[in-house]
Amino acid sequence: MAEQKEETGPKRKKVNALTLAEIEAKLAECQEKQGGLISRYARQLLARKKALSG
């Protein structure tokens, strides 16, 4: 009757905790699902990517 969750950890990581590879994956996902990178979340990911890469 009561279903157990398979994943016990948080569903999402904070943007500041993501690695560069994870940021790239999230940006690709945003591009696919939202059709662009103009959302607030996508812009935050881009800013974090810029900070990590140089």
Phi, psi and omega in degrees: 000306178272120181276141179264144177281139178284322182255124184263344182281177178293150182287326183232151173259155175290152182301322181289345180263355182281146174275172181297321179294320179293323178296317178301317180295318180294321178294319177296321179294318178297317180300318182289312186282322186259348178079013180175182181238042182257357179288162180298318180297316180295321178294323177293321176296318179297320178295320179293321178298317179296320180293323181285326186273348177167000000 
